[in-house]
Amino acid sequence: MNAVHDSMARQGLVRPQDGRMIAGVCAGLARRFGLDPWIARLLFVLILFVIPGSQILIYPVLWILMPAEKHEWAATPAPPTTF
């Protein structure tokens, strides 16, 4: 499973920490393809009308396969305390 996560992360398919509605799948797809997240969500719903039921399978699979975005926190020293 780590190989799949690493492959998707290299391709830019990650679920961002900010801008999520449910799991961040549409936001991650939008970021990868340079779209606004709302456009990706709208396209996702429109495809539901064209191919009924497809998103019921696709969304959970992408939720599992797309890794969550990792924040790299910079180590900053704590400010000095004064009494």
C-alpha positions in Angstrom: 0.0 0.0 0.0 2.9 2.3 0.7 4.1 1.9 -2.9 0.7 3.1 -4.2 0.7 6.1 -1.8 4.3 7.0 -2.8 3.4 6.8 -6.5 0.3 9.0 -6.1 2.3 11.5 -4.0 5.0 11.7 -6.7 2.3 12.5 -9.2 0.8 15.2 -7.0 -2.3 13.3 -6.0 -2.6 14.0 -2.3 -5.6 15.0 -0.1 -4.8 18.5 1.2 -5.3 19.3 4.9 -7.1 22.6 4.0 -10.1 23.0 1.7 -11.6 19.6 2.4 -15.3 19.0 2.4 -15.4 15.3 3.3 -12.1 13.7 2.8 -10.3 16.0 0.4 -10.5 13.8 -2.7 -12.0 16.4 -5.0 -9.7 19.1 -3.6 -6.7 16.9 -4.2 -7.8 16.2 -7.8 -8.5 19.9 -8.4 -5.1 20.8 -7.1 -3.4 18.2 -9.3 -5.1 19.3 -12.5 -5.1 23.1 -11.7 -8.8 23.5 -11.1 -10.8 25.3 -8.5 -12.0 22.7 -5.9 -15.7 23.7 -6.5 -15.3 23.0 -10.2 -13.9 19.5 -9.4 -16.8 18.9 -7.0 -19.3 20.1 -9.7 -17.8 17.8 -12.3 -17.9 14.9 -9.8 -21.6 15.4 -9.3 -22.3 15.9 -13.0 -20.5 12.6 -13.8 -22.8 11.0 -11.3 -25.8 11.9 -13.6 -24.0 10.5 -16.6 -22.8 7.3 -15.0 -25.1 6.7 -12.0 -23.5 5.1 -9.0 -19.9 5.4 -10.2 -18.9 7.8 -7.5 -20.2 5.5 -4.8 -17.3 3.2 -5.8 -14.7 5.8 -7.0 -14.7 8.2 -4.1 -14.0 5.7 -1.3 -11.3 4.0 -3.4 -9.6 7.3 -4.0 -10.0 8.2 -0.3 -8.1 5.0 0.5 -5.5 5.3 -2.2 -4.7 9.0 -2.1 -2.3 9.8 0.7 -3.0 12.7 3.0 -0.8 15.8 2.6 2.0 15.9 5.0 2.9 19.2 6.7 6.5 19.6 7.5 6.6 21.6 10.6 9.7 23.8 11.0 11.3 23.4 14.4 11.3 26.9 15.9 12.7 27.6 19.3 10.2 28.5 22.0 10.1 32.2 22.9 11.9 33.0 26.1 9.6 33.3 29.1 9.8 36.2 31.5 8.5 36.3 35.0 
